């Protein structure tokens, strides 16, 4: 069983943070699952846990949280 990432006040596990980072980068649950070598259902379960722990209700709120916490950076748009 996963344990909470040390020092994280939000209670997210390291795997949940990893899934959240990938979600914030624009990957779908299926893409996240393939990238991490887990099933789509497991990826969805991780996201459900993230939503519950952060008391949020959707992808947009998750992305905003990831940006605010510095898990991902905003880009200036597509490279020329």
Beta strands, then each sheet from edge to edge (+ up, - down):
end
